[in-house]
Amino acid sequence: MRIPSTRPWLSEAELQAVMAALRAGQVTGNGEISHRVQQALQEMTGARHVLLTPSCTAALEMAMMTLEIGPGDEVILPSFTFVSTANCVVLRGARPVFVEIQPDTLNLDPLDLEHHITSRTRAVIPVHYAGVACDMDAILEISRRHGLAVVEDAAQGVDAAYKGRPLGTLGDIGCYSFHGTKNITCGEGGAFLTSNAELAARAEIIHEKGTNRAAFLRGQVDKYTWVSAGSSYVLSDLLAALLEVQLARRAAIKARRKALWEAYHSGLTPLAREGVVTLPVVPSYAEPNYHLFYFRVTDQGRRDALLDALRDEGVGATFHYIPLHSSPFGRKTLGCEQMLPITEQVSRTLVRLPLYPELSLAEAERIVARVQAFFGV
């Protein structure tokens, strides 16, 4: 069998939506389709302001610009994350400060967060790993007490929640991804969310290349001009058309992913009882979106051997992040010297299994059987 690690679930409806946008000439950004999708995201999340972006990377960069992060500032984030979470800080001339994750959820550890706060700390970026919420009550309490902004990296958290509230809406700013590997996709895309009117006003200008074009299009000014620093952070209406259909299908997408996630979890539970694997934990406060299914083994040698065995069978299993603090850029350029033992052990021992809506339960069961066979079960 040949099974990729992920695959977007696209239908005839997405094709028809893109064709309709092309026929109507709706290909640039901030048009009618984008406005509809932004409104849909506002209704879905409860966020008062939503701006579509070309990626979650772009949304994170906008967040740092909106918060006026700059040289001399520090921003705290987990080392176990994608490079964009740190690059948005580095690009502002500020310093990313890497902290430990919790071993059960692989999310930012609030206790280690507080240990790393200094007089230079301006913001915190919690990352909702695998679509499972961070302990946001603890993170928000610590951040508010120290006067820090909270930017949620919810790239993996679209359609997931914390105590009933959508991820990306608990902090000052939330950032979404609609990349081709995500649950809801338009190939490349993202969103910037906030309910803070002042931040929204700044972000709107940054979003449109530092101009007040959005106000002009609303008829609030008679012409638009350059009023601030900014960049091109607008998503094409062509991609927004695809995203509009995906958002309408999100319940079906989530249901299929949940069924596969539960099949993996159930099938691997006997191995967890024997202590040869550690399964993911979903705390009671989290409503996941089943973005990833991962488990951990006891050591790197066993992890690498298992990945080789699965790939030999055509199964697109893989590892995940190399910790940013131990990366070449982290060590050589940022001068990171700290040890984060939980993060490093997780990186060495984590296995991700294929998970996407068109994967059948029978295929998932065969993958489980391959894992069981590797461990002699």
VEXDRENRO-472968 format. One record per residue (C-alpha): residue number from 0; x, y, z negated; residue in one letter. Coordinates in Angstrom, 1 decimal. Each point is the difference from the previous one (the first is absolute). Layout:
REM residues N
     n        u        v        w   res
   NUM        X        Y        Z     A
...
//
This chain:
REM residues 377
     n        u        v        w   res
     0      0.0      0.0      0.0     M
     1      1.1      3.6      0.7     R
     2     -1.3      2.4     -2.5     I
     3      1.2      3.7     -0.2     P
     4      0.3      1.7     -3.4     S
     5     -2.7      2.5      0.9     T
     6     -2.2      1.0      2.9     R
     7     -2.5      2.9      0.4     P
     8     -3.7     -1.1      0.4     W
     9     -1.2      1.9      3.0     L
    10     -3.3     -0.5      1.8     S
    11     -1.8      1.2      3.1     E
    12     -1.4      2.8     -2.1     A
    13      3.4      1.6     -0.4     E
    14      0.7     -0.3      3.7     L
    15     -3.3      1.7      0.9     Q
    16      0.6      2.8     -2.5     A
    17      3.5      0.7      1.4     V
    18     -1.4     -0.1      3.6     M
    19     -2.8      2.4     -1.0     A
    20      2.5      2.4     -1.5     A
    21      2.2     -0.2      3.2     L
    22     -3.0      0.7      2.2     R
    23     -1.0      3.0     -2.1     A
    24      3.6      1.3      0.1     G
    25      0.2     -0.2     -3.8     Q
    26      3.7     -0.8     -0.3     V
    27      1.6      2.9     -2.0     T
    28     -0.3      0.4     -3.8     G
    29     -2.5      1.6     -2.4     N
    30     -2.9     -0.4      2.4     G
    31     -3.5     -1.3     -0.4     E
    32      1.0     -3.6     -0.6     I
    33      2.6      0.9     -2.6     S
    34     -2.5      2.1     -1.9     H
    35     -2.5     -2.8     -0.1     R
    36      2.6     -2.4     -1.3     V
    37      1.2      2.4     -2.6     Q
    38     -3.6      0.4     -1.2     Q
    39     -0.4     -3.7     -0.1     A
    40      3.1     -0.3     -2.2     L
    41     -1.3      2.7     -2.3     Q
    42     -3.2     -1.9     -0.4     E
    43      1.7     -3.3     -0.4     M
    44      2.5      1.2     -2.7     T
    45     -1.6      3.0     -1.6     G
    46      3.0      2.2      0.8     A
    47     -1.1      3.6      0.8     R
    48      2.7      0.5      2.6     H
    49      1.4     -2.5      2.6     V
    50      2.5      0.7      2.8     L
    51      0.8     -2.7      2.5     L
    52      3.8     -0.3      0.7     T
    53      2.2     -2.0      2.4     P
    54      1.1     -2.3     -2.8     S
    55      0.1     -0.4     -3.8     C
    56      3.6      1.2      0.3     T
    57     -1.3      3.3      1.4     A
    58     -2.6      0.2     -2.8     A
    59      2.8     -0.5     -2.6     L
    60      2.1      2.7      1.6     E
    61     -3.0      2.3      0.0     M
    62     -0.5     -0.8     -3.7     A
    63      3.6      1.1     -0.9     M
    64     -0.3      3.2      2.1     M
    65     -3.4      0.8     -1.5     T
    66      1.4     -0.4     -3.5     L
    67      3.0      2.1      1.0     E
    68      2.5     -2.6     -1.1     I
    69      3.5      1.2      0.8     G
    70      3.7     -0.1     -0.9     P
    71      0.7     -0.7     -3.7     G
    72     -3.3     -1.7     -0.5     D
    73     -0.4     -3.7     -0.9     E
    74     -2.9     -2.3      1.0     V
    75     -0.5     -3.4     -1.7     I
    76     -1.0     -3.1      2.0     L
    77      0.5     -3.7     -0.1     P
    78      3.1     -1.4      1.8     S
    79     -2.2     -2.9      1.3     F
    80     -1.7      1.9      2.8     T
    81      0.4      0.9      3.6     F
    82      2.6      2.7      1.0     V
    83     -2.7      2.6      0.8     S
    84     -0.8      0.4     -3.7     T
    85      3.5      1.2     -0.6     A
    86      0.7      1.7      3.3     N
    87     -2.7      2.5     -0.6     C
    88      1.9      1.2     -3.1     V
    89      3.4     -0.1      1.7     V
    90     -1.2      2.0      2.9     L
    91     -0.9      2.8     -2.4     R
    92      3.5      0.1     -1.4     G
    93     -1.3     -1.5     -3.3     A
    94      1.2     -3.1     -1.8     R
    95     -2.0     -3.2     -0.2     P
    96      0.3     -1.7     -3.4     V
    97     -0.6     -3.7      0.2     F
    98     -1.7     -1.9     -2.9     V
    99     -0.9     -3.5     -0.9     E
   100     -3.2     -2.0      1.0     I
   101     -2.2     -2.2     -2.2     Q
   102      0.6     -3.7      0.6     P
   103     -3.7     -0.9      0.3     D
   104     -1.3      2.6      2.5     T
   105      3.4      1.2      1.5     L
   106     -1.3      3.5     -0.6     N
   107      1.8      2.9     -1.6     L
   108      0.6     -0.5     -3.7     D
   109     -1.4      2.9     -2.0     P
   110      2.4     -0.6     -2.9     L
   111      3.0      0.3      2.3     D
   112     -1.6      3.0      1.7     L
   113      0.0      1.9     -3.3     E
   114      3.6     -0.9     -0.8     H
   115      1.2      1.7      3.3     H
   116     -1.8      3.3     -0.4     I
   117      2.3      3.0     -0.2     T
   118     -0.4      3.8      0.1     S
   119      0.5     -0.3      3.8     R
   120     -2.8     -2.5      0.6     T
   121     -2.8      1.4      2.1     R
   122     -2.1     -2.9      1.1     A
   123     -0.7     -3.7     -0.1     V
   124     -0.8     -2.3      2.9     I
   125     -1.7     -3.2     -1.1     P
   126     -0.2     -2.7      2.7     V
   127     -3.0     -2.3      0.0     H
   128      1.8     -3.2      1.0     Y
   129     -2.0     -2.6      2.1     A
   130     -3.2      2.1     -0.5     G
   131     -0.1     -0.6     -3.8     V
   132     -0.3      3.2     -2.0     A
   133      2.8      1.3     -2.3     C
   134     -0.9      0.6     -3.7     D
   135     -1.2      3.5      0.9     M
   136     -1.3      1.0     -3.4     D
   137      3.4     -0.4     -1.5     A
   138      1.8      1.7      3.0     I
   139     -2.4      2.9      0.0     L
   140      0.2      0.5     -3.8     E
   141      3.8      0.1      0.1     I
   142      0.0      2.2      3.0     S
   143     -2.5      2.5     -1.4     R
   144      1.8      0.2     -3.3     R
   145      3.3      0.9      1.8     H
   146     -1.7      2.3      2.6     G
   147      0.8     -2.3      3.0     L
   148     -1.9     -0.3      3.3     A
   149     -1.1     -3.5      0.9     V
   150      0.1     -1.0      3.7     V
   151     -1.5     -3.5      0.6     E
   152      1.7     -2.0      2.7     D
   153     -3.1     -2.0      0.9     A
   154      1.4     -1.1      3.4     A
   155     -1.0     -3.5     -1.0     Q
   156     -3.0      1.1     -2.0     G
   157     -2.8      1.0      2.4     V
   158     -3.3     -1.4     -1.1     D
   159      1.4     -1.0     -3.4     A
   160     -0.9      1.5     -3.4     A
   161      1.0      0.7     -3.6     Y
   162     -2.9     -0.3     -2.5     K
   163     -2.4      0.6      2.9     G
   164      1.8      3.1      1.4     R
   165      1.6     -0.3      3.4     P
   166      3.8     -0.1      0.1     L
   167      1.4      3.3      1.3     G
   168     -2.5      2.1     -2.0     T
   169      1.3     -0.3     -3.5     L
   170      3.1      2.2      0.3     G
   171      0.4      3.5      1.3     D
   172      0.7     -1.4      3.6     I
   173     -0.6     -3.4      1.6     G
   174      1.7     -1.3      3.1     C
   175     -1.5     -2.8      2.3     Y
   176      1.4     -2.1      2.8     S
   177     -1.8     -1.3      3.0     F
   178      3.1     -1.7      1.5     H
   179     -0.5     -3.1      2.1     G
   180      1.0     -2.1     -3.0     T
   181     -2.7      1.4     -2.3     K
   182     -3.5     -1.2     -0.7     N
   183     -1.6      2.9      1.9     I
   184      2.0      1.1      2.9     T
   185      0.2      2.3      3.0     C
   186      3.5     -1.2      1.0     G
   187      1.8      3.0     -1.6     E
   188     -1.8      2.4     -2.3     G
   189     -0.5      1.2     -3.5     G
   190     -1.9      2.4     -2.2     A
   191      0.7      2.7     -2.7     F
   192     -2.7      0.2     -2.7     L
   193     -0.5      2.5     -2.8     T
   194     -2.9      1.5     -2.0     S
   195      2.1      3.0     -1.0     N
   196     -1.1      3.0      2.0     A
   197      3.3      1.9     -0.4     E
   198      2.0     -3.0      1.2     L
   199     -2.4     -0.6      2.8     A
   200      0.4      3.6      1.3     A
   201      3.7     -0.3      0.1     R
   202     -0.1     -3.5      1.6     A
   203     -2.3      1.2      2.7     E
   204      2.5      2.6      1.2     I
   205      3.0     -2.5     -0.3     I
   206     -2.1     -2.5      2.0     H
   207     -0.4      2.4      2.9     E
   208      3.6      0.9      0.5     K
   209     -0.1      2.8     -2.6     G
   210     -2.8      1.9      1.7     T
   211     -3.5      0.9     -1.0     N
   212     -1.5     -1.7      3.0     R
   213     -2.5     -1.9     -2.0     A
   214     -1.4      3.2     -1.5     A
   215     -0.2      1.4      3.6     F
   216     -1.9     -3.1      1.2     L
   217     -2.5      0.5     -2.8     R
   218     -0.4      3.7      1.1     G
   219      1.5      1.4     -3.2     Q
   220      2.7      2.0      1.8     V
   221     -0.1      1.5      3.5     D
   222      3.4     -1.5      1.1     K
   223      2.5     -2.3     -1.5     Y
   224      3.7      0.4     -0.7     T
   225      3.0     -1.3     -1.9     W
   226     -0.5      0.6     -3.7     V
   227      2.1     -2.7     -1.7     S
   228      2.5     -2.8      0.5     A
   229     -1.6     -3.1      1.4     G
   230      0.2     -2.7      2.6     S
   231     -2.0     -2.0      2.5     S
   232     -2.0     -2.3     -2.3     Y
   233     -3.1     -0.4      2.0     V
   234     -1.4     -3.3      1.2     L
   235     -1.2     -0.4      3.6     S
   236     -3.8     -0.3      0.4     D
   237      0.7     -3.0      2.2     L
   238      1.4     -1.9     -3.0     L
   239     -2.7      1.4     -2.3     A
   240     -2.6     -1.6      2.3     A
   241      1.5     -3.4     -0.6     L
   242      0.2      0.8     -3.8     L
   243     -3.7      1.0     -0.1     E
   244     -1.0     -3.5      1.1     V
   245      2.4     -1.7     -2.4     Q
   246     -1.4      1.9     -2.9     L
   247     -3.5     -1.1      1.0     A
   248      1.2     -3.6     -0.1     R
   249      1.9      0.2     -3.3     R
   250     -2.5     -2.2     -2.0     A
   251      0.5     -2.9      2.5     A
   252      3.8      0.6      0.0     I
   253      0.2     -0.1     -3.7     K
   254     -2.2     -3.1     -0.4     A
   255      2.1     -2.0      2.4     R
   256      3.2      1.0     -1.7     R
   257     -1.4     -0.8     -3.4     K
   258     -1.0     -3.5      1.1     A
   259      3.5     -0.7      1.2     L
   260      1.7      1.5     -3.1     W
   261     -2.2     -2.1     -2.2     E
   262      0.8     -3.2      2.0     A
   263      3.8      0.7     -0.4     Y
   264     -0.4      0.7     -3.7     H
   265     -2.1     -3.1     -0.7     S
   266      2.2     -2.2      2.2     G
   267      3.2      1.1     -1.8     L
   268     -1.3      0.0     -3.5     T
   269      1.2     -3.6     -0.7     P
   270      3.6      1.1      0.9     L
   271     -0.4      3.0     -2.4     A
   272     -1.1     -2.4     -2.8     R
   273      3.3     -1.9      0.6     E
   274      2.0      3.2     -0.2     G
   275      1.5     -0.2      3.4     V
   276     -1.8      3.1      1.3     V
   277     -1.5      3.2     -1.5     T
   278     -3.2      1.2      1.4     L
   279     -1.2      3.6      0.4     P
   280     -2.0      1.5     -2.9     V
   281     -3.0      2.3      0.5     V
   282     -0.8      1.9     -3.2     P
   283     -3.6      0.5     -1.1     S
   284      0.2      3.7      0.9     Y
   285      0.9     -0.7      3.6     A
   286     -2.3     -0.7      2.9     E
   287      2.5     -1.1      2.7     P
   288     -0.4      0.1      3.8     N
   289      2.0     -3.2      0.5     Y
   290      2.6      1.6      2.1     H
   291      2.8     -2.5     -0.7     L
   292      0.3     -3.4     -1.5     F
   293      3.4     -0.6     -1.6     Y
   294      1.5     -2.3     -2.6     F
   295      3.4     -0.3     -1.6     R
   296      2.3     -3.0     -0.4     V
   297      2.7     -0.5     -2.5     T
   298      3.1      1.1      1.9     D
   299      1.2      1.5      3.3     Q
   300      1.4     -3.3      1.3     G
   301     -3.3     -1.7     -0.3     R
   302     -1.8      3.0      1.5     R
   303      2.2      0.0      3.0     D
   304     -0.3     -3.7      0.5     A
   305     -3.8      0.2     -0.2     L
   306     -0.1      2.8      2.6     L
   307      2.2     -2.0      2.3     D
   308     -2.2     -3.0     -0.4     A
   309     -3.2      2.0      0.7     L
   310      1.5      1.7      3.0     R
   311      1.1     -3.3      1.4     D
   312     -3.7     -0.9      0.0     E
   313     -0.9      3.2      1.8     G
   314     -1.4      1.7     -3.1     V
   315      0.9      3.7     -0.2     G
   316      0.8      0.1     -3.7     A
   317      2.4      2.7     -1.1     T
   318      1.6      1.9     -2.9     F
   319     -0.7      3.6     -0.8     H
   320      1.9      3.1     -1.1     Y
   321      3.7      0.3     -0.7     I
   322      0.0      2.3     -3.1     P
   323      0.7      3.6      1.0     L
   324      2.5      0.6     -2.8     H
   325      2.2     -2.9      1.3     S
   326     -0.3      1.0      3.7     S
   327      3.0      1.4      1.8     P
   328     -1.5      3.5      0.1     F
   329     -1.0     -0.2     -3.7     G
   330      3.4     -1.0     -1.1     R
   331      2.3      1.9      2.3     K
   332     -2.0      3.2      0.6     T
   333     -2.2      0.4     -3.1     L
   334      2.6     -1.6     -2.3     G
   335     -2.4     -2.4     -1.7     C
   336      1.8     -2.1     -2.5     E
   337     -2.8     -1.2     -2.3     Q
   338     -1.1     -3.6     -0.4     M
   339     -3.7     -0.9      0.3     L
   340      0.0     -3.7     -0.8     P
   341     -3.7     -0.7      0.5     I
   342      0.0      1.8      3.4     T
   343      3.1     -1.8      1.1     E
   344     -1.3     -3.5     -1.1     Q
   345     -3.4      0.6      1.7     V
   346      1.8      1.1      3.3     S
   347      2.1     -3.2     -0.1     R
   348     -2.9     -2.4     -0.7     T
   349     -3.1      1.3      1.7     L
   350     -1.7     -1.8      2.9     V
   351     -2.9      1.5      2.1     R
   352     -2.3     -2.3      1.8     L
   353     -1.9      1.0      3.2     P
   354     -3.3      1.8     -0.7     L
   355     -2.3      1.5      2.6     Y
   356     -3.7     -0.3      0.8     P
   357      0.4     -2.3      3.0     E
   358      2.0     -2.5     -1.9     L
   359     -2.3     -3.0     -0.6     S
   360     -0.5     -1.7     -3.4     L
   361      1.3     -3.2      1.6     A
   362      3.2      1.7      1.0     E
   363      0.4      1.5     -3.5     A
   364     -0.5     -3.5     -1.5     E
   365      2.6     -1.4      2.3     R
   366      2.4      2.7     -1.1     I
   367     -0.7     -0.9     -3.7     V
   368      0.7     -3.7      0.9     A
   369      3.4      1.0      1.5     R
   370      0.9      1.9     -3.2     V
   371     -1.1     -2.9     -2.2     Q
   372      2.0     -2.4      2.2     A
   373      3.1      2.1     -0.5     F
   374     -0.3     -0.4     -3.7     F
   375     -0.7     -3.7      0.3     G
   376     -3.7      0.1     -0.9     V
//
